[in-house]
Every structure is written in structure tokens, then in C-alpha cells.
Amino acid sequence: MRYPPIDPNLFIDNRARFASRLERGSLAIFNSADTPPLSADGTGSFIQNSDLFYLSGIDQEESVLILFPDAPDARNREILFVKETSDRIAIWEGQKLDKQQAQVVSGIKQVQWLDQLDHFLRKLVWQSENIYLNYNEHGRAASAVETADDRFRKHCQSLFPKHNYLRSAPLLHQLRVIKSEVEIALTQKACDITQAGFLRVLNWLKPGVMEYQVEAEYAHEFLRAGSNDFAYRPIIASGSNACVLHYLSNDQCCNDGDMLLMDVGAEFANYNADMTRAVPVNGRFTKRQRAVYNAVHRTLRSCIDDLIKPGVKVKDYQNQVAQIVEKELLDLDLLDAEQVALEQKQAGLKEEQKSYRQYFMHGVSHSLGLDVHDVTPVDPEFQEDMIVTVEPGIYIREEKIGVRLENNIVVKESGNVDLMAHIPIEPEEIEDLMNV
């Protein structure tokens, strides 16, 4: 692994908290992610199933976790199954975890080879009343690919059709939304690596470079610092491309006079950073660019300093931010004051029908953790020790200006902690760094 060992007490505690929420007499089963197949005999990069990692720390394919808190035999209350390793596998694929190493990583005492899974499953299921199975229940999940969890659900339900089946996801969504000190530290490391990439780009960027070359500068710094990869596909969007919210081509020239929007983050130990900055390609903001930038920056500060507090519902917060951005858009002469006043009086007018949505059309915050858009309970509210993004933006397509600014914070009753406070964001500081 590219990251140092994680304290197994993190995973021991995660399992204990999950087990405490299960119905009596319940068995819960989790599968690792698949290594994605490509054409011919190629494969993509392996990224572990977030729930399995959260509960075990195992960062390896072909792994299964069974939790059975009420098992009559205490040895069977936690069982980890890993792929049996060998000298041949070590030669062809690299070293895999042996049983003792898996015990150390996970804190699980009983580790078996994966070929013993069916034997233990048949024995333990008859001692249980309920079976908790896992499924990706993220609200925006839209994958047509069948996962290991999908295949296992079908297999298990065909073998044991009379058992009562329950969902693990709602329980994990409640647990994973709150981050431990270890998780916050790992996320901070991902933010620190992201900072290094951003500083590298500021010192290097100039008119005439290609967007993909900017991406390469980040990749160099991320990999050099021990990140496995980008936390997500980076958005490197110059000029009018910055007004495309999910622009991914990254194949255009960064021209003199344009702004460059960079939505990029590093991954570290499976935890993710998510940063956005918008900078002038030539190192100097125009008067109009700075005015738009400052409007977004003021909104970001209001979110972090005033609006985000434990107990505040995310949907109510979004409405508050919309009102702030609406005022900023009026001050930028982008909205008609009479039209806005009329809209404010119209009962039942949907948000997407309001004038400000021409220039600000996305959510402002999401949970962050093992997944970039991390899981949350239904109708989420901010909670103590939740890590969230803060990412307001203004997009003026007719002026080829798109500004989004994004930091990652830990929600605290005593005052939110900005994990990216050390990453330059003040326009003067950005100009100074770009013109050394």
C-alpha cells in the first residue's frame, strides 16, 4: 500500500457500532469490489468497496466479511475471508495478505481463505433469524454493472429463501456520516496533497498550455506524495468550459485573458479531498473576473462561518445560500431587480424556475469521506464531526466566466474546521503566487 498502516481500532470500533444496530439474531455479509474488466485481458484499477473497507480496513479484491454478533460460538462473531495467496500469485500479481497480516490490518481474530466461505455460510445461516445484505443505495447511483454484492444477494436468497432479509445500507449511512479523529486525519492528508498540487500549478500555469497538461501537473504531485490517484476525474476547464459543470474533456488551450476552473482532489488511504479553485490564466484577474470571484468567495465564507451548523437541514441551508447568491447576482447586474421581487412574491414557484438558476444551478455541499459524494441518511442534516464540501459558484456563459470555489470542512458546534484553510483562495494571494 502507498499509505502507512491505519490503526485497526478504527475498524474494530466501526464494526462494534454497526453490530449494535442489528436486529437480534442477525448475520451481515459484505463483499469486496470487483477488479473492473476491460477489453481483451485488460483490467482497470481496483477500488475497494467503501463499506467493506469501513468495517475491515481490507484493501484487497476477493474478500468477504461476515458479522454475526449473536453467534453461539464467539469465534464466529466476526469472520474475514481473503483470497488464498501462494508463491505463484506473488510472482504474477504481487504479494497478497496472508491470514496473520489480515488479522493485523482488520483486528479480526478469525481469518479464513475465501474457498471456505460457503462452508461457514451454510453453518451460520441456520443459527440466524435475519440476514443483512448490502446494496449501493446512494440517491444518485445509476450503474448498470452487476457488483459482487449484487451477485451475492441473488446467490444467498436462492440458497436461503425463507430467511428474513434486511438492508445494511441505512445503518451504514447513519454511521459513516460521522467521522472519527482517524478519518479526519486521513482526509486532512488528502487535502494536504491537493494543496501541493495546486501550488505546483500556480507556479507553472501560463497562457498557451493545454488543460490536460495542467491535469498532468496535479497527477505528478499526487503520485509523488503517495496518492493512488485523483479522488475523481478532474475538471480542468478554461474559458467557457468552466460553465460546463461536469466538463471532463480537458483538451483545450488555456488562453490569455481567460479564467481556469480546476475541480480536483487527491485520494489518500481511500479517503478523498474535493477542491475547486478558479484562477486567471495570465496571473491577473480582470476587474469583472475579480468582481465575480469575490461574490463567490463571500458566499463561501458565509456558508462556512455562519450557515453550516449541527442540526441544520441541508435543504434549508441550500435555500439560504440561494438567497445570498441571488443578492450577489443582483449586485453584478446579472438579474433584474423587479423580476426577482416578483418571483419572491410568487407562492409555489419552484427553485428551478427562478432567475438566479441561470447562473447558479447546483447544490452547495455534500458529505465527503470514503466516497467523494459520501453516503448520508435520508433528508440529511449537518452533524457534529461530519465532513462536508462547501462549493458555491456563479457561471456566466455569455461572458465565458465560470467561478466555483470549494473547501472541505469538519462541522463543529464550536466553529467549523476548514481542512483547506491552508490552500490559497484570496485573490491577492493567488496573484502573488502566480507572479513570483
C-alpha positions as CSV (number, residue, x, y, z in Angstrom):
1,M,0.0,0.0,0.0
2,R,1.1,3.6,-0.6
3,Y,-0.2,4.6,2.8
4,P,1.1,3.7,6.3
5,P,-0.9,1.2,8.4
6,I,-4.2,2.5,9.8
7,D,-4.9,1.9,13.4
8,P,-7.1,-1.2,13.4
9,N,-9.1,0.2,16.3
10,L,-10.8,2.4,13.7
11,F,-12.3,-0.7,12.1
12,I,-12.9,-2.5,15.4
13,D,-14.9,0.4,16.6
14,N,-16.8,0.7,13.3
15,R,-17.8,-2.9,13.5
16,A,-18.9,-2.6,17.1
17,R,-21.1,0.4,16.3
18,F,-22.6,-1.4,13.3
19,A,-23.2,-4.6,15.2
20,S,-25.0,-2.7,18.0
21,R,-27.7,-1.6,15.5
22,L,-28.5,-5.0,14.1
23,E,-31.7,-6.9,15.0
24,R,-31.2,-9.8,17.4
25,G,-30.1,-13.0,15.8
26,S,-28.8,-11.3,12.6
27,L,-26.0,-12.1,10.2
28,A,-24.5,-9.4,8.0
29,I,-22.4,-10.0,4.9
30,F,-20.1,-7.7,2.9
31,N,-18.2,-8.3,-0.3
32,S,-15.2,-6.5,-1.8
33,A,-15.4,-4.7,-5.1
34,D,-14.6,-6.4,-8.3
35,T,-11.5,-5.6,-10.3
36,P,-13.2,-3.9,-13.4
37,P,-12.7,-5.9,-16.7
38,L,-11.6,-4.1,-19.8
39,S,-11.3,-5.3,-23.4
40,A,-9.3,-8.4,-24.2
41,D,-7.5,-9.5,-20.9
42,G,-7.1,-6.0,-19.5
43,T,-8.4,-4.8,-16.2
44,G,-8.9,-1.4,-14.6
45,S,-7.6,-0.2,-11.3
46,F,-9.1,-1.9,-8.2
47,I,-11.0,0.4,-5.8
48,Q,-12.3,-1.2,-2.7
49,N,-16.0,-1.3,-1.7
50,S,-16.3,1.5,0.8
51,D,-18.5,-0.4,3.2
52,L,-16.1,-3.4,3.4
53,F,-13.2,-1.0,3.9
54,Y,-15.0,0.9,6.6
55,L,-15.7,-2.2,8.6
56,S,-12.4,-4.1,8.0
57,G,-9.6,-1.9,6.5
58,I,-9.0,-4.7,3.9
59,D,-7.9,-3.1,0.7
60,Q,-7.8,-6.2,-1.5
61,E,-10.1,-7.9,-4.0
62,E,-11.9,-11.2,-3.4
63,S,-12.6,-10.5,0.3
64,V,-15.8,-11.1,2.3
65,L,-16.7,-10.1,5.8
66,I,-19.4,-11.9,7.9
67,L,-20.6,-10.3,11.1
68,F,-22.8,-12.4,13.5
69,P,-22.8,-10.7,16.9
70,D,-25.1,-13.3,18.4
71,A,-23.3,-16.4,17.1
72,P,-23.4,-19.1,19.8
73,D,-19.7,-19.7,19.2
74,A,-17.9,-16.4,20.0
75,R,-15.2,-17.3,17.4
76,N,-17.8,-16.9,14.6
77,R,-19.0,-13.4,15.5
78,E,-16.5,-11.8,13.1
79,I,-15.0,-13.8,10.2
80,L,-12.9,-12.4,7.4
81,F,-12.4,-14.3,4.2
82,V,-9.5,-13.5,1.9
83,K,-8.1,-14.9,-1.3
84,E,-5.6,-17.7,-0.5
85,T,-2.1,-16.5,-1.5
86,S,0.7,-18.5,-3.0
87,D,4.2,-18.1,-4.4
88,R,2.7,-18.2,-7.9
89,I,0.2,-15.4,-7.1
90,A,3.0,-13.4,-5.5
91,I,5.1,-13.7,-8.8
92,W,2.2,-12.9,-11.2
93,E,0.1,-10.4,-9.2
94,G,2.2,-9.3,-6.2
95,Q,2.1,-10.1,-2.5
96,K,-1.4,-10.6,-1.1
97,L,-2.4,-10.6,2.6
98,D,-1.9,-13.8,4.4
99,K,-4.1,-14.7,7.4
100,Q,-1.9,-13.1,10.0
101,Q,-1.5,-9.9,8.0
102,A,-5.2,-9.7,7.5
103,Q,-5.7,-10.1,11.3
104,V,-3.3,-7.2,12.0
105,V,-5.0,-4.9,9.4
106,S,-8.6,-5.6,10.5
107,G,-8.4,-6.5,14.1
108,I,-10.5,-9.6,13.3
109,K,-9.2,-12.8,15.0
110,Q,-10.8,-15.4,12.7
111,V,-9.5,-15.2,9.1
112,Q,-10.3,-17.9,6.6
113,W,-9.4,-18.5,3.0
114,L,-12.2,-17.5,0.6
115,D,-12.9,-21.1,-0.5
116,Q,-14.3,-21.8,3.0
117,L,-17.0,-19.1,2.6
118,D,-19.8,-21.5,1.6
119,H,-19.0,-23.9,4.4
120,F,-19.2,-21.3,7.1
121,L,-22.2,-19.6,5.5
122,R,-24.3,-22.8,5.4
123,K,-23.4,-23.5,9.0
124,L,-24.0,-19.9,10.4
125,V,-27.2,-19.0,8.4
126,W,-29.2,-21.7,10.2
127,Q,-28.2,-20.2,13.5
128,S,-29.6,-16.8,12.5
129,E,-33.0,-15.3,12.0
130,N,-32.2,-12.3,9.8
131,I,-29.6,-11.7,7.0
132,Y,-28.4,-8.2,6.3
133,L,-27.2,-7.8,2.7
134,N,-25.5,-4.8,1.3
135,Y,-26.6,-2.6,-1.7
136,N,-25.4,0.7,-3.1
137,E,-28.4,2.9,-2.0
138,H,-26.8,6.3,-2.8
139,G,-29.5,8.5,-4.2
140,R,-27.7,9.2,-7.4
141,A,-26.3,5.7,-8.1
142,A,-27.0,4.7,-11.7
143,S,-24.7,1.8,-12.5
144,A,-25.8,-0.8,-15.0
145,V,-22.9,-3.1,-13.9
146,E,-23.6,-6.0,-11.6
147,T,-21.4,-5.9,-8.5
148,A,-20.1,-8.6,-6.2
149,D,-22.8,-7.6,-3.7
150,D,-25.4,-7.8,-6.4
151,R,-24.3,-11.3,-7.3
152,F,-24.1,-12.4,-3.7
153,R,-27.6,-11.3,-2.9
154,K,-29.0,-13.4,-5.7
155,H,-26.9,-16.4,-4.6
156,C,-27.8,-16.1,-0.9
157,Q,-31.5,-15.6,-1.5
158,S,-31.6,-18.6,-3.7
159,L,-29.9,-20.8,-1.1
160,F,-31.9,-19.4,1.9
161,P,-35.3,-18.1,0.6
162,K,-37.1,-18.5,3.9
163,H,-34.9,-16.1,5.9
164,N,-35.8,-12.6,6.7
165,Y,-33.6,-10.2,4.6
166,L,-32.7,-6.7,5.8
167,R,-30.7,-3.8,4.4
168,S,-27.3,-2.8,5.7
169,A,-27.1,0.5,3.8
170,P,-29.4,2.6,6.1
171,L,-27.4,1.6,9.1
172,L,-24.1,2.4,7.4
173,H,-25.4,5.7,6.1
174,Q,-26.1,6.8,9.7
175,L,-22.7,5.6,10.9
176,R,-20.4,6.7,8.0
177,V,-21.7,10.3,8.0
178,I,-19.9,11.0,11.3
179,K,-16.1,10.9,11.0
180,S,-13.7,9.7,13.7
181,E,-10.4,11.5,14.5
182,V,-8.5,9.0,12.4
183,E,-10.8,9.6,9.4
184,I,-10.5,13.3,9.7
185,A,-6.7,13.0,9.8
186,L,-6.7,10.9,6.7
187,T,-8.9,13.4,4.9
188,Q,-6.6,16.2,6.0
189,K,-3.7,14.3,4.4
190,A,-5.6,14.1,1.2
191,C,-6.3,17.8,1.4
192,D,-2.5,18.5,2.1
193,I,-1.6,16.5,-1.1
194,T,-4.2,18.5,-3.0
195,Q,-2.6,21.7,-1.7
196,A,0.8,20.6,-3.0
197,G,-0.7,20.0,-6.5
198,F,-2.4,23.4,-6.5
199,L,0.7,25.3,-5.6
200,R,2.6,23.4,-8.3
201,V,0.1,24.5,-10.9
202,L,0.1,28.2,-9.7
203,N,3.8,28.3,-10.1
204,W,3.7,26.8,-13.6
205,L,0.5,28.0,-15.3
206,K,0.7,30.4,-18.2
207,P,-1.2,31.2,-21.4
208,G,-0.8,28.6,-24.1
209,V,-0.7,25.4,-22.0
210,M,-3.3,22.7,-22.6
211,E,-5.9,21.7,-20.0
212,Y,-4.5,18.2,-20.0
213,Q,-1.1,19.5,-19.2
214,V,-2.5,21.2,-16.1
215,E,-4.0,17.8,-15.2
216,A,-0.6,16.2,-15.6
217,E,0.9,18.6,-13.1
218,Y,-1.6,17.6,-10.5
219,A,-1.1,13.9,-11.3
220,H,2.7,14.3,-10.9
221,E,2.4,15.8,-7.4
222,F,-0.4,13.5,-6.2
223,L,1.5,10.3,-7.2
224,R,4.8,11.7,-5.8
225,A,3.1,12.3,-2.4
226,G,1.7,8.7,-2.2
227,S,-1.8,9.2,-3.5
228,N,-3.1,6.2,-5.6
229,D,-4.9,8.6,-8.0
230,F,-7.2,11.5,-8.3
231,A,-10.2,11.2,-5.9
232,Y,-12.4,11.6,-9.0
233,R,-12.0,12.5,-12.7
234,P,-10.6,16.1,-12.6
235,I,-12.3,19.0,-14.2
236,I,-9.7,21.4,-15.8
237,A,-11.9,23.9,-17.6
238,S,-10.7,27.1,-19.2
239,G,-12.8,30.0,-20.5
240,S,-16.3,29.0,-21.5
241,N,-15.6,25.3,-20.5
242,A,-15.8,26.5,-16.8
243,C,-19.5,27.0,-17.4
244,V,-19.9,23.2,-18.1
245,L,-20.5,21.8,-14.6
246,H,-19.1,18.3,-15.4
247,Y,-16.6,19.2,-18.1
248,L,-14.2,16.3,-18.4
249,S,-12.6,16.6,-21.9
250,N,-9.6,18.7,-20.6
251,D,-8.4,19.1,-24.1
252,Q,-8.5,22.8,-24.9
253,C,-5.9,25.6,-24.7
254,C,-5.7,27.9,-21.7
255,N,-5.8,31.3,-23.4
256,D,-4.5,34.7,-22.2
257,G,-7.4,36.6,-20.5
258,D,-9.4,33.5,-19.6
259,M,-10.0,32.1,-16.2
260,L,-9.2,28.4,-15.4
261,L,-11.6,26.5,-13.2
262,M,-10.0,23.4,-11.6
263,D,-12.2,20.9,-9.6
264,V,-9.7,18.4,-8.4
265,G,-8.8,16.4,-5.3
266,A,-6.3,13.8,-4.2
267,E,-7.2,10.4,-2.7
268,F,-5.2,9.1,0.3
269,A,-5.8,5.7,2.0
270,N,-9.2,5.6,0.3
271,Y,-10.3,9.0,1.8
272,N,-10.8,11.9,-0.5
273,A,-10.3,15.6,-0.9
274,D,-12.5,17.7,-3.2
275,M,-11.2,21.2,-4.0
276,T,-12.2,23.8,-6.6
277,R,-10.3,26.9,-7.5
278,A,-10.7,29.4,-10.3
279,V,-7.6,31.4,-11.3
280,P,-6.6,33.8,-14.2
281,V,-4.6,32.0,-16.8
282,N,-2.2,35.0,-17.1
283,G,-1.9,35.6,-13.4
284,R,-4.0,38.7,-13.1
285,F,-7.8,39.0,-12.6
286,T,-9.6,41.5,-14.8
287,K,-12.0,43.9,-12.9
288,R,-15.0,41.8,-13.9
289,Q,-13.4,38.5,-13.1
290,R,-12.4,39.7,-9.7
291,A,-15.9,41.0,-9.0
292,V,-17.5,37.6,-9.8
293,Y,-14.7,35.8,-7.9
294,N,-15.3,38.0,-4.8
295,A,-19.0,37.3,-4.9
296,V,-18.4,33.6,-4.9
297,H,-15.8,33.9,-2.2
298,R,-18.1,35.9,0.1
299,T,-20.7,33.3,-0.3
300,L,-18.3,30.5,0.6
301,R,-17.2,32.4,3.7
302,S,-20.9,32.9,4.7
303,C,-21.5,29.2,4.3
304,I,-18.5,28.2,6.5
305,D,-18.7,30.9,9.1
306,D,-22.5,31.4,9.5
307,L,-24.8,28.9,7.8
308,I,-23.4,25.4,8.4
309,K,-24.1,24.2,12.0
310,P,-25.1,20.9,13.5
311,G,-28.8,20.4,13.3
312,V,-29.4,22.5,10.2
313,K,-31.1,20.6,7.4
314,V,-29.1,20.5,4.1
315,K,-32.2,21.5,2.0
316,D,-32.8,24.6,4.3
317,Y,-29.2,25.6,4.0
318,Q,-29.3,25.3,0.2
319,N,-32.2,27.7,0.2
320,Q,-30.3,30.2,2.4
321,V,-27.3,30.0,0.0
322,A,-29.6,30.6,-2.9
323,Q,-30.8,33.9,-1.4
324,I,-27.2,35.0,-0.8
325,V,-26.2,34.2,-4.4
326,E,-29.3,35.9,-5.7
327,K,-28.3,39.1,-4.0
328,E,-24.7,38.8,-5.4
329,L,-26.1,38.3,-8.9
330,L,-28.2,41.5,-8.5
331,D,-25.1,43.4,-7.4
332,L,-23.3,42.0,-10.5
333,D,-26.1,43.4,-12.7
334,L,-27.0,39.9,-13.9
335,L,-30.6,39.9,-12.6
336,D,-33.5,42.3,-13.0
337,A,-34.5,43.6,-9.6
338,E,-38.2,43.9,-10.4
339,Q,-38.3,40.3,-11.7
340,V,-36.6,39.0,-8.6
341,A,-39.0,40.9,-6.4
342,L,-41.9,39.4,-8.4
343,E,-40.5,35.9,-8.0
344,Q,-40.2,36.4,-4.2
345,K,-43.9,37.1,-4.0
346,Q,-45.0,34.1,-6.1
347,A,-46.1,31.3,-3.8
348,G,-45.3,27.9,-5.1
349,L,-42.7,29.0,-7.6
350,K,-40.2,26.2,-8.0
351,E,-36.5,27.0,-7.4
352,E,-35.6,25.9,-10.9
353,Q,-38.0,28.5,-12.3
354,K,-36.3,31.4,-10.6
355,S,-34.0,33.8,-12.5
356,Y,-30.9,33.1,-10.4
357,R,-30.8,29.5,-11.6
358,Q,-29.4,30.7,-15.0
359,Y,-26.2,31.4,-13.1
360,F,-26.2,29.1,-10.1
361,M,-27.8,25.7,-10.7
362,H,-26.2,23.1,-8.4
363,G,-26.0,22.0,-4.7
364,V,-23.6,23.7,-2.4
365,S,-22.5,20.9,0.0
366,H,-22.2,17.2,0.1
367,S,-20.8,14.7,2.6
368,L,-17.2,13.6,1.9
369,G,-15.3,10.6,3.1
370,L,-14.6,7.1,1.6
371,D,-16.7,8.2,-1.3
372,V,-16.4,11.7,-2.8
373,H,-20.2,12.1,-2.6
374,D,-20.3,10.2,0.6
375,V,-23.5,8.4,1.9
376,T,-25.9,10.2,4.2
377,P,-29.3,9.4,5.8
378,V,-32.5,10.4,4.0
379,D,-33.2,14.1,4.3
380,P,-29.7,14.8,5.8
381,E,-28.8,17.5,8.3
382,F,-25.4,18.7,9.3
383,Q,-24.0,16.8,12.3
384,E,-21.0,17.2,14.6
385,D,-17.8,15.7,13.0
386,M,-19.4,15.4,9.6
387,I,-17.0,16.3,6.8
388,V,-18.7,18.3,4.0
389,T,-17.7,20.3,0.9
390,V,-18.7,23.9,0.5
391,E,-18.8,24.8,-3.2
392,P,-20.9,27.8,-4.3
393,G,-20.5,29.0,-7.9
394,I,-21.5,31.6,-10.5
395,Y,-21.5,30.7,-14.2
396,I,-21.9,33.5,-16.8
397,R,-21.9,31.7,-20.2
398,E,-22.3,34.9,-22.2
399,E,-19.1,36.3,-20.6
400,K,-17.1,33.0,-20.6
401,I,-16.7,33.3,-16.8
402,G,-17.2,30.3,-14.5
403,V,-16.2,30.6,-10.9
404,R,-16.6,27.9,-8.3
405,L,-14.7,27.8,-5.0
406,E,-14.7,24.7,-2.8
407,N,-13.2,23.8,0.5
408,N,-13.7,20.8,2.8
409,I,-14.8,21.4,6.4
410,V,-15.4,19.4,9.6
411,V,-18.8,20.5,11.1
412,K,-18.3,21.7,14.7
413,E,-20.7,23.3,17.1
414,S,-17.8,25.4,18.4
415,G,-16.9,26.6,14.9
416,N,-16.3,24.6,11.7
417,V,-12.8,23.4,11.0
418,D,-11.6,24.2,7.4
419,L,-9.4,21.4,6.2
420,M,-8.3,23.6,3.3
421,A,-7.7,26.8,5.2
422,H,-4.0,26.5,4.1
423,I,-4.8,26.3,0.4
424,P,-4.6,29.8,-1.3
425,I,-8.0,31.3,-2.1
426,E,-7.7,35.0,-1.6
427,P,-7.4,36.7,-5.0
428,E,-4.4,38.8,-3.9
429,E,-2.6,35.7,-2.7
430,I,-3.3,33.8,-5.9
431,E,-2.0,36.7,-8.0
432,D,1.2,37.0,-5.8
433,L,1.9,33.3,-6.2
434,M,1.4,33.3,-9.9
435,N,3.7,36.3,-10.4
436,V,6.7,35.4,-8.3
